[in-house]
């Protein structure tokens, strides 16, 4: 199993509404076995997925990563006053990457979604073009699914620290809180709103029709979560994945000790020490025939 770094090619893509996005392409040598899109988590820049993407490319899979608008290579000069809809990341940004990847020759298209990336799949126009989907750390977001101490921390974030920082800065200075990339104000307000409900945005009366939209997904899904993930527990995963009710969903719960690893948590799946888990997912993608 090769963990050698793989130098990516930089891409500039136009989102559906014309917003300029920064993406990276990890190109394999020779004819690719398939095409893989990595749909990242909220506040996590695409470079974080570089080890995973390099690993996939070294396995002969053409792989693309993306920074959503407002983040990393797709960030505007200033986030103060930057307007967006959280759903834009799927409906406009990820949609543009899928269009680009679909135009890159023949072969199956797969997707790996991290946290928000698992939400994005049901929102994605043309999701039927993706043959298999694997998610890690996707959950419903409600603090009630979290362990008690983490629940308290998150409530304080939504109700106290987050609003203060947003009021002072004009955006969520996530980096100052040690939580990841800074995020636009609009995104923070939507995220906080949805996290008040056990089934996340499906419980939002302002978003009718989302359940029906997710019910259209027929793509086989692997939903992988770790028992030490305080933000997306297996119970939280199950609450969200119910929305993919017409897809074949395989739920996989990891125990870091049984995996012979240190902590996995919410983001550890994409660290190099988890490479043995990556191989299992890539083998699942390449397995034939693809049954739906």
C-alpha positions in Angstrom: 0.0 0.0 0.0 1.7 3.2 -1.2 1.6 6.4 0.8 4.0 8.2 -1.5 2.9 11.9 -2.1 1.3 12.6 -5.4 1.6 16.1 -6.8 -1.8 17.3 -7.8 -2.8 19.6 -10.7 -4.6 22.8 -9.9 -7.9 23.5 -11.5 -10.2 26.5 -11.8 -13.8 25.7 -12.2 -16.9 27.9 -12.6 -19.8 26.9 -10.3 -23.3 26.8 -11.8 -23.8 30.5 -10.8 -20.4 31.5 -12.1 -18.5 31.6 -8.8 -14.8 30.7 -9.3 -13.7 27.5 -7.5 -10.3 26.0 -6.8 -9.9 22.2 -7.2 -7.1 19.7 -7.3 -6.7 16.7 -9.6 -4.6 13.7 -8.5 -3.9 11.9 -11.8 -2.8 8.3 -11.8 -0.3 6.8 -14.2 -1.9 4.8 -16.9 -5.5 4.3 -17.6 -7.6 5.0 -14.5 -9.8 2.3 -13.0 -12.4 4.9 -12.1 -12.9 8.5 -11.2 -13.3 9.6 -7.5 -14.7 12.8 -6.1 -13.8 13.7 -2.5 -16.6 15.9 -1.0 -15.1 17.5 2.2 -16.4 18.5 5.6 -17.4 21.9 6.8 -14.4 24.0 7.5 -11.9 21.4 6.3 -9.7 22.6 3.4 -9.2 20.2 0.5 -5.4 19.9 1.2 -6.3 17.9 4.3 -7.5 15.1 1.9 -4.2 15.1 0.0 -2.9 11.8 1.6 -6.1 10.0 0.8 -6.3 11.4 -2.7 -2.6 10.5 -3.4 -3.3 7.0 -2.1 -6.2 6.6 -4.4 -4.3 7.9 -7.4 -1.4 5.5 -6.6 -4.1 2.7 -6.7 -4.9 3.8 -10.3 -8.0 6.0 -9.5 -8.2 9.5 -10.8 -9.2 11.7 -7.8 -10.4 15.2 -7.4 -10.8 17.4 -4.4 -12.5 20.8 -4.0 -12.7 23.8 -1.8 -16.3 25.0 -1.5 -17.0 28.7 -1.9 -15.7 30.7 1.1 -13.0 28.1 2.0 -9.4 27.6 1.1 -8.6 28.1 -2.6 -12.2 29.2 -3.2 -12.2 31.9 -0.5 -12.9 35.5 -1.5 -10.6 38.3 -0.4 -12.8 38.9 2.6 -15.5 36.9 4.3 -17.1 40.0 5.9 -20.3 40.6 3.9 -19.8 37.5 1.8 -23.3 36.0 1.1 -24.1 32.4 0.4 -26.4 29.5 1.1 -25.0 26.4 2.9 -26.8 24.3 0.3 -24.8 26.1 -2.5 -21.8 23.9 -1.6 -23.7 20.9 -3.0 -26.1 22.3 -5.5 -23.7 24.7 -7.2 -20.1 23.9 -6.2 -20.0 20.1 -6.0 -22.3 20.0 -9.0 -19.7 21.9 -11.1 -17.0 19.4 -10.1 -19.2 16.4 -10.9 -19.9 17.9 -14.4 -16.1 18.3 -14.9 -15.3 14.8 -13.8 -18.1 13.3 -15.9 -16.5 14.9 -18.9 -13.1 13.3 -18.3 -13.5 10.1 -20.3 -15.3 6.9 -19.6 -15.4 4.7 -16.5 -17.3 4.6 -13.2 -17.6 7.7 -11.0 -17.5 7.3 -7.2 -17.6 9.7 -4.3 -16.2 9.8 -0.8 -18.1 12.3 1.5 -16.7 13.5 4.8 -19.3 14.8 7.2 -21.1 17.5 5.1 -20.1 15.5 2.1 -22.6 12.8 3.1 -25.3 15.5 3.4 -24.3 16.9 0.0 -24.9 13.7 -1.9 -28.7 13.9 -1.6 -28.7 17.6 -2.6 -26.4 17.0 -5.7 -28.0 17.4 -9.1 -27.1 14.4 -11.2 -26.2 12.2 -8.3 -27.4 9.2 -10.3 -24.2 9.5 -12.4 -22.2 8.3 -9.3 -22.1 4.5 -9.0 -21.1 4.2 -5.4 -20.9 6.5 -2.4 -18.9 6.1 0.8 -19.3 8.5 3.7 -17.3 9.0 6.9 -18.5 10.9 10.0 -21.8 11.9 8.5 -24.5 12.6 11.1 -27.6 14.6 11.9 -25.7 17.4 13.8 -28.1 17.6 16.7 -26.4 18.1 20.0 -28.7 15.5 21.6 -26.9 12.8 19.7 -23.6 13.8 21.3 -22.0 12.7 24.7 -23.0 15.1 27.6 -19.8 17.1 27.8 -19.6 17.6 24.0 -23.3 18.5 24.0 -22.6 21.3 26.5 -19.6 22.6 24.4 -21.7 22.7 21.3 -24.6 24.4 22.9 -22.2 27.1 24.1 -20.7 27.4 20.7 -24.1 27.9 19.0 -25.5 30.2 21.6 -22.6 32.1 23.1 -19.2 32.0 21.5 -20.3 31.7 17.9 -22.7 34.6 17.9 -20.1 36.8 19.7 -17.4 36.0 17.2 -19.7 36.5 14.2 -20.9 39.8 15.5 -17.3 41.1 16.0 -15.8 39.7 12.8 -18.7 39.5 10.4 -18.0 35.8 9.9 -17.3 32.7 12.0 -13.6 32.9 12.8 -13.5 29.1 13.2 -9.7 29.2 13.0 -9.5 31.4 16.1 -11.5 28.7 18.0 -9.1 26.0 16.8 -11.9 24.3 14.8 -10.8 24.6 11.1 -11.2 27.2 8.3 -13.1 30.4 8.9 -16.7 30.2 7.6 -19.2 32.8 6.2 -21.8 34.3 8.5 -24.7 32.9 6.5 -23.4 29.4 6.8 -23.0 29.7 10.5 -26.6 30.9 10.9 -28.0 28.0 8.8 -25.8 25.4 10.5 -26.8 26.6 13.9 -30.5 26.5 12.9 -30.4 23.0 11.6 -28.5 21.6 14.5 -31.3 22.4 16.9 -33.4 19.5 15.4 -32.9 15.7 15.8 -33.1 15.1 12.0 -31.1 18.2 11.0 -32.4 20.2 7.9 -35.2 17.6 7.3 -37.0 19.1 10.3 -36.7 22.7 9.0 -40.2 23.9 7.9 -38.4 26.4 5.5 -37.1 23.5 3.5 -40.0 21.4 2.3 -39.4 18.6 -0.1 -35.9 17.7 1.1 -37.0 14.3 2.3 -38.5 13.5 -1.1 -35.3 14.7 -2.8 -33.1 12.3 -0.8 -35.6 9.5 -1.4 -34.7 9.7 -5.1 -31.2 8.4 -4.4 -30.7 4.8 -5.5 -26.8 4.7 -5.3 -25.3 2.1 -2.9 -23.9 3.9 0.1 -21.4 2.9 2.8 -21.8 5.0 5.9 -18.7 4.7 8.1 -18.6 6.2 11.6 -16.2 5.7 14.6 -17.5 5.1 18.1 -15.1 7.8 19.4 -16.6 10.5 17.1 -18.3 13.0 19.5 -19.9 15.0 16.7 -21.3 12.2 14.5 -22.0 9.2 16.7 -23.4 6.0 15.1 -26.8 7.0 16.4 -26.5 10.4 14.7 -25.5 8.7 11.5 -28.5 6.4 11.6 -30.8 9.3 12.2 -29.5 11.1 9.1 -29.1 8.1 6.8 -32.8 7.2 7.2 -33.3 9.9 4.5 -31.6 7.7 1.9 -34.5 5.3 2.3 -34.5 3.9 -1.2 -30.7 3.4 -1.4 -28.9 0.3 -0.2 -27.1 1.7 2.9 -24.4 -0.4 4.6 -23.7 1.0 8.1 -20.1 0.4 9.3 -19.1 1.3 12.9 -15.4 1.4 13.6 -13.8 0.8 17.0 -10.3 2.3 16.9 -8.9 -0.4 19.3 -10.2 -3.2 17.2 -8.7 -1.4 14.1 -5.3 -1.3 15.9 -5.3 2.5 15.7 -5.2 5.5 18.0 -8.2 7.8 18.1 -10.2 8.3 14.9 -12.8 10.8 16.0 -14.4 13.1 13.5 -11.5 13.5 11.1 -9.0 10.8 11.8 -10.2 8.5 8.9 -8.4 10.8 6.5 -5.0 10.8 8.3 -2.2 8.6 6.9 -2.4 6.1 9.8 -5.9 5.0 8.6 -4.6 3.8 5.2 -5.7 0.3 5.8 -9.3 1.6 6.1 -8.9 3.5 2.8 -7.9 0.3 1.0 -11.1 -1.4 2.1 -13.2 1.5 0.7 -11.3 1.6 -2.6 -11.7 -2.2 -3.0 -15.4 -1.8 -2.4 -15.6 0.9 -5.2 -13.8 -1.4 -7.6 -15.7 -4.5 -6.8 -17.7 -5.9 -9.7 -20.5 -6.3 -10.6 -22.0 -3.2 -9.1 -25.3 -4.3 -7.7 -28.0 -1.7 -6.9 
